[in-house]
Amino acid sequence: MNNNIDYLRVSVTNKCNLKCIYCHPLSDNSQCKHKNILELDEILNIINHFVKCGIKRIRLTGGEPLLRNDILELINKVSTIKEIEDISVTTNGVRLESLARELKAAGLNRINISVDSLNREVYKTITGFDMLDNVTKGIRKAIEVGLYPVKINSVIVKGINSNKEELITLAKMSIDLPIIVRFVEYYPTSNNSKLDKGFVPNNEIRKIIEEEFGTLDDISEIKGYGPAKNYKIKNSSGAIGFISGRSSMFCDQCNRIRLICDGKIKLCLYSAKQYDIRELLNNSSEEYLLSILRSILAEKNNYNKKTEPIDEFSMQSIGG
């Protein structure tokens, strides 16, 4: 198993300004209340303790992290922790154009932007809002200010954004722009999901792309490499990635652990088990807290989605 758990994903809020169809399989009552959201000092305290256990990379997620009023201050303070080598954000991009330059100045290294369609009406169907123009402007601004690499995450759902035209248009972005377009297999997070038959395997998506653009070139590791398998359309400015969390398993390669916005730790996005770190911060000695964190990281090392109980949840509260 992987012995290098060095990546902490931090959900900083469960608020969002979109309502994506795959992100809300449960009712809004499943979200933690605003009063339970971690304060800035609590987030920094938890990060600093994890740093002592080997964490070197931080990704800030939501909900929508750019809705958090102190997001720039948080990034700036995390950037001063000398052991942290990389800070990234996953955003829906709605507020990115106005904040990109400040995010970069605060210490943000790179950014992932969720864009499931470049068709305005389909985008509105998926997200509930007509915000595609805002997002595309945000992508270009992120490139302009030097956030690198810019990655586009596209969750493909059968019958909604899975047709050839949609897939080719998304892939073509990597030809025209120096970005990485990543196709993410849809994975339902609840038995209540209305999209239970929405799964499209990435091998089918890749076949469609290669029929249009030719054989994809396998490329070497990209900065921020995680579960994506990365390729390149010939003579393109950017790259294509495939995240195949449903058709394949990569637990033995996973180097990340998750902090939920209410102070609980999850070993895996799908794990039913949680650890209340906020409670430990308030009621434990430094030595005991660090021993617990090290034991959590050791448990993560042996985690396997196939053998562990799986939780039902809303993605909005956990962070993508």
Beta strands, then each sheet from edge to edge (+ up, - down):
strand 1: 7-11
strand 2: 57-61
strand 3: 86-91
strand 4: 110-114
strand 5: 150-156
strand 6: 179-185
strand 7: 217-218
strand 8: 229-232
strand 9: 239-243
strand 10: 256-259
strand 11: 264-266
strand 12: 274-276
sheet 1: 7+ 8- 9+ 6+ 5+ 4+ 3+ 2+ 1+ 10+ 11- 12+
end
